[in-house]
């Protein structure tokens, strides 16, 4: 391991460049043509704010790390001490195996092994593939346990459009509801979007402060959900979510290294507290495999 995030994998084809970090199988950098759409961070430090990391077997938070599994009460490690939650799954610090690699694609694999709070064995993989205008990402989970395993998945990429004042970027998320949260960032209700959370009409990024989960996403005719970040000159980054990724978390921050302002758009199969609420949670039978896809495109 040569850096805090392991081996750095560089994909380069057709004017598109991506950097993938071995630890967390994270999307660390994406450039389409001359435009940076996923901003990088220094190679001598871990991923800031979980940047680009794959979140499995759950994204977001579980209150106190406690969840009910049939007749059993499970207790996960509290990995967000500030809010006393278990956050973002069990592989965010794992060094994935680099199973296949070419100029345009890489396949990474890692196992979730039985452990305190999660007694299930999962085989997981993530494949990044460059396209003519961005990247597609495929996640696969296989349950190697003797009983059905509760699973959810998400990822945590950050976005910008280089050469533009980030405050002027316009964010659109086609969501009809959002999750209200308490002071520990845990959901306490779901409400229709309203002023400040209704992003079906684009809003300036500089006017938003978000760490917000959204649901009731509108899919286009091809079945994909599309959220966009657009510059005043018309350049546009689109995050699309395939079937099974029915939620999105948006997080704005001024604390990302080297960036005045960025936004994380996190496609998820389940929202925060899904291990307790059951919302979006999948019970994967023994031996079965589940696959979800998302991707990023750039135009302009």
C-alpha positions as CSV (number, residue, x, y, z in Angstrom):
1,X,0.0,0.0,0.0
2,X,1.7,3.1,-1.2
3,X,-0.7,5.8,0.0
4,X,-3.3,6.1,2.8
5,X,-5.9,5.0,0.2
6,X,-3.8,2.2,-1.3
7,X,-3.0,1.7,-4.9
8,X,-4.2,4.4,-7.3
9,X,-5.8,3.1,-10.5
10,X,-5.8,5.4,-13.5
11,X,-8.3,4.8,-16.3
12,X,-7.8,6.8,-19.5
13,X,-9.7,6.4,-22.8
14,X,-11.3,8.7,-25.3
15,X,-10.6,11.9,-23.5
16,X,-12.0,10.7,-20.2
17,X,-9.7,10.1,-17.2
18,X,-10.7,8.6,-13.8
19,X,-8.7,7.8,-10.7
20,X,-9.9,5.0,-8.5
21,X,-8.5,4.4,-5.0
22,X,-8.0,0.8,-3.8
23,X,-9.2,1.6,-0.3
24,X,-13.0,1.9,-0.3
25,X,-13.0,1.3,-4.1
26,X,-13.5,5.1,-4.3
27,X,-14.0,7.3,-7.3
28,X,-11.3,9.9,-6.5
29,X,-11.1,12.0,-9.7
30,X,-13.0,12.3,-12.9
31,X,-12.1,14.5,-15.9
32,X,-14.1,14.7,-19.1
33,X,-12.2,16.5,-21.8
34,X,-10.7,19.5,-20.0
35,X,-13.4,19.7,-17.3
36,X,-13.0,18.3,-13.8
37,X,-16.3,16.9,-12.6
38,X,-15.1,14.9,-9.6
39,X,-12.4,16.9,-7.8
40,X,-9.3,15.2,-6.5
41,X,-7.7,15.5,-3.1
42,X,-4.1,15.1,-1.9
43,X,-2.7,11.5,-2.2
44,X,-1.1,11.7,1.2
45,X,-4.4,11.8,3.1
46,X,-7.4,9.6,3.6
47,X,-10.6,10.3,1.7
48,X,-12.2,13.5,3.1
49,X,-15.8,13.1,4.2
50,X,-15.8,9.5,2.7
51,X,-15.2,11.0,-0.8
52,X,-16.1,8.5,-3.5
53,X,-16.2,5.5,-1.2
54,X,-18.5,2.5,-1.7
55,X,-21.0,2.2,1.2
56,X,-22.0,-1.4,1.9
57,X,-23.8,-3.3,3.5
58,X,-25.6,0.0,4.4
59,X,-25.2,3.7,3.5
60,X,-25.7,6.6,5.9
61,X,-26.4,6.0,9.6
62,X,-27.7,3.5,12.1
63,X,-28.6,5.0,15.5
64,X,-26.2,3.9,18.2
65,X,-25.2,1.0,15.9
66,X,-28.2,-1.0,17.2
67,X,-30.6,-2.9,15.0
68,X,-33.0,-5.8,15.4
69,X,-32.3,-8.8,13.3
70,X,-35.2,-11.2,13.7
71,X,-35.1,-12.2,17.4
72,X,-31.6,-10.8,17.8
73,X,-30.4,-7.4,18.8
74,X,-27.2,-6.5,17.0
75,X,-24.6,-3.9,18.0
76,X,-22.3,-2.5,15.4
77,X,-19.2,-0.5,16.1
78,X,-20.0,3.2,16.5
79,X,-18.0,4.8,13.7
80,X,-19.4,8.3,14.0
81,X,-18.6,9.2,17.6
82,X,-19.8,12.8,17.2
83,X,-23.3,11.6,16.7
84,X,-23.0,8.1,18.2
85,X,-23.9,6.3,15.0
86,X,-22.6,3.5,12.9
87,X,-22.1,5.1,9.5
88,X,-21.5,4.1,5.9
89,X,-21.0,0.3,6.2
90,X,-18.1,-2.0,6.7
91,X,-15.8,-1.6,3.7
92,X,-15.0,2.1,3.7
93,X,-11.5,1.4,5.0
94,X,-11.0,-2.0,3.2
95,X,-8.3,-2.4,0.5
96,X,-10.2,-4.0,-2.4
97,X,-8.5,-6.7,-4.6
98,X,-7.9,-5.4,-8.1
99,X,-9.3,-8.3,-10.1
100,X,-9.2,-6.9,-13.6
101,X,-7.9,-3.8,-15.2
102,X,-7.6,-2.3,-18.7
103,X,-7.3,1.3,-20.1
104,X,-11.1,1.9,-19.7
105,X,-12.3,-0.4,-16.9
106,X,-11.4,-1.9,-13.6
107,X,-13.0,-4.5,-11.4
108,X,-12.4,-4.5,-7.6
109,X,-13.6,-7.1,-5.1
110,X,-13.9,-7.2,-1.4
111,X,-15.7,-9.4,1.2
112,X,-17.8,-8.4,4.1
113,X,-16.8,-11.0,6.7
114,X,-19.0,-12.0,9.7
115,X,-18.2,-9.7,12.6
116,X,-19.6,-8.0,15.7
117,X,-23.0,-6.6,14.8
118,X,-23.2,-8.2,11.3
119,X,-22.9,-12.0,11.2
120,X,-23.1,-12.4,7.4
121,X,-20.6,-13.2,4.7
122,X,-20.9,-11.2,1.5
123,X,-18.9,-11.2,-1.7
124,X,-18.9,-7.7,-3.2
125,X,-17.5,-6.1,-6.4
126,X,-17.6,-2.8,-8.1
127,X,-16.7,-2.2,-11.8
128,X,-15.9,1.2,-13.2
129,X,-16.0,1.7,-16.9
130,X,-15.2,4.8,-18.9
131,X,-17.7,5.9,-21.5
132,X,-17.5,8.5,-24.2
133,X,-18.9,11.2,-21.9
134,X,-18.2,9.9,-18.3
135,X,-18.3,6.7,-16.4
136,X,-20.6,3.9,-15.5
137,X,-20.5,2.0,-12.2
138,X,-21.8,-1.5,-11.5
139,X,-22.0,-3.0,-7.9
140,X,-22.6,-6.7,-7.3
141,X,-23.4,-8.3,-3.9
142,X,-23.6,-12.1,-3.4
143,X,-24.7,-13.6,-0.1
144,X,-22.5,-16.5,0.9
145,X,-24.2,-16.9,4.3
146,X,-26.5,-19.7,5.4
147,X,-29.4,-17.3,5.9
148,X,-30.9,-14.2,4.2
149,X,-28.6,-11.2,4.7
150,X,-29.9,-7.6,5.1
151,X,-28.2,-5.5,2.5
152,X,-28.2,-2.0,1.2
153,X,-25.7,0.0,-0.9
154,X,-24.6,3.5,-1.7
155,X,-21.7,5.5,-2.8
156,X,-20.3,9.0,-1.9
157,X,-19.0,10.9,-4.9
158,X,-18.4,14.7,-4.8
159,X,-19.0,16.9,-7.8
160,X,-18.0,20.3,-9.3
161,X,-17.5,21.8,-12.7
162,X,-14.0,23.3,-13.1
163,X,-13.5,26.8,-14.4
164,X,-16.8,28.1,-12.8
165,X,-17.5,29.8,-9.6
166,X,-19.1,26.9,-7.7
167,X,-21.6,29.2,-6.0
168,X,-23.2,29.8,-9.4
169,X,-23.7,26.1,-10.2
170,X,-27.3,25.0,-10.4
171,X,-28.4,21.8,-8.6
172,X,-31.4,19.9,-9.6
173,X,-32.7,16.7,-7.9
174,X,-36.0,15.2,-9.1
175,X,-37.3,14.3,-5.6
176,X,-40.8,14.8,-4.3
177,X,-40.0,14.1,-0.6
178,X,-37.1,14.6,1.9
179,X,-36.2,13.2,5.3
180,X,-36.5,15.4,8.3
181,X,-33.7,14.7,10.8
182,X,-32.8,15.2,14.4
183,X,-29.7,16.7,15.9
184,X,-27.9,13.4,15.2
185,X,-28.7,13.5,11.5
186,X,-31.1,10.6,11.8
187,X,-34.5,10.6,10.2
188,X,-37.6,11.5,12.2
189,X,-40.0,11.9,9.4
190,X,-40.6,12.2,5.7
191,X,-42.2,15.3,4.2
192,X,-43.1,16.8,0.8
193,X,-40.2,19.0,-0.5
194,X,-40.8,22.7,0.0
195,X,-38.8,25.9,-0.1
196,X,-35.1,25.1,0.5
197,X,-35.6,21.4,-0.3
198,X,-37.6,21.4,-3.5
199,X,-34.8,21.0,-6.0
200,X,-37.0,19.9,-8.9
201,X,-36.4,23.4,-10.1
202,X,-32.6,24.1,-10.1
203,X,-31.2,26.1,-7.2
204,X,-27.8,27.9,-6.9
205,X,-25.4,25.8,-5.0
206,X,-24.2,28.9,-3.1
207,X,-27.7,29.3,-1.7
208,X,-28.0,25.8,-0.3
209,X,-26.8,24.1,2.8
210,X,-27.6,20.4,2.5
211,X,-27.0,17.2,4.3
212,X,-30.4,15.9,3.2
213,X,-31.8,12.6,2.1
214,X,-34.4,12.6,-0.6
215,X,-37.0,10.0,-1.7
216,X,-39.9,9.6,-4.2
217,X,-37.5,10.1,-7.0
218,X,-38.9,10.7,-10.5
219,X,-37.6,8.3,-13.2
220,X,-37.3,9.2,-16.8
221,X,-38.9,7.0,-19.6
222,X,-35.7,4.8,-19.7
223,X,-36.1,4.1,-15.9
224,X,-33.2,6.2,-14.7
225,X,-33.3,9.0,-12.1
226,X,-31.2,12.0,-13.3
227,X,-29.9,14.7,-11.0
228,X,-27.9,17.5,-12.6
229,X,-25.3,20.1,-11.7
230,X,-25.1,22.9,-14.4
231,X,-22.8,25.9,-15.0
232,X,-24.0,29.2,-16.3
233,X,-22.4,28.4,-19.7
234,X,-24.5,25.3,-20.1
235,X,-22.0,22.7,-19.1
236,X,-23.8,20.0,-17.2
237,X,-22.8,17.0,-15.0
238,X,-25.6,14.4,-14.7
239,X,-25.7,11.7,-12.1
240,X,-28.0,8.8,-13.1
241,X,-29.3,6.1,-10.9
242,X,-30.5,2.7,-12.2
243,X,-33.2,0.4,-10.9
244,X,-32.9,-0.3,-7.1
245,X,-31.2,3.0,-6.3
246,X,-34.3,4.8,-5.1
247,X,-32.8,7.4,-2.7
248,X,-30.2,10.1,-2.9
249,X,-28.3,12.1,-0.2
250,X,-27.1,15.6,-1.1
251,X,-24.3,17.1,1.0
252,X,-22.7,20.5,0.5
253,X,-19.4,21.5,2.1
254,X,-16.8,24.2,2.0
255,X,-14.3,21.9,3.7
256,X,-13.2,19.8,0.8
257,X,-9.5,20.2,0.1
258,X,-8.7,22.7,-2.6
259,X,-12.3,23.5,-3.3
260,X,-14.3,26.5,-2.3
261,X,-17.6,24.6,-2.4
262,X,-18.6,21.1,-3.6
263,X,-21.6,18.9,-3.4
264,X,-21.8,15.1,-2.8
265,X,-24.6,13.4,-4.6
266,X,-24.9,9.9,-3.1
267,X,-27.1,7.3,-4.9
268,X,-28.4,4.9,-2.4
269,X,-30.7,1.8,-2.3
270,X,-31.9,2.7,1.2
271,X,-31.9,5.8,3.4
272,X,-30.5,6.3,6.9
273,X,-31.7,3.9,9.6
274,X,-32.9,1.3,7.0
275,X,-31.7,-1.6,9.2
276,X,-34.3,-0.5,11.7
277,X,-37.0,1.0,9.5
278,X,-36.8,-1.6,6.7
279,X,-37.2,1.2,4.2
280,X,-35.4,0.1,1.0
281,X,-33.7,-2.8,2.8
282,X,-33.2,-6.0,0.8
283,X,-33.0,-9.4,2.4
284,X,-30.7,-11.3,0.0
285,X,-31.3,-15.1,0.1
286,X,-28.3,-17.4,0.5
287,X,-26.4,-17.8,-2.8
288,X,-28.3,-15.0,-4.6
289,X,-26.6,-12.1,-6.3
290,X,-27.9,-8.5,-6.5
291,X,-26.6,-5.9,-9.0
292,X,-27.2,-2.1,-9.2
293,X,-25.8,0.5,-11.6
294,X,-25.3,4.3,-11.6
295,X,-23.1,6.6,-13.6
296,X,-21.9,10.1,-14.5
297,X,-22.1,11.9,-17.8
298,X,-20.9,15.4,-18.8
299,X,-22.1,17.6,-21.6
300,X,-21.1,21.0,-22.8
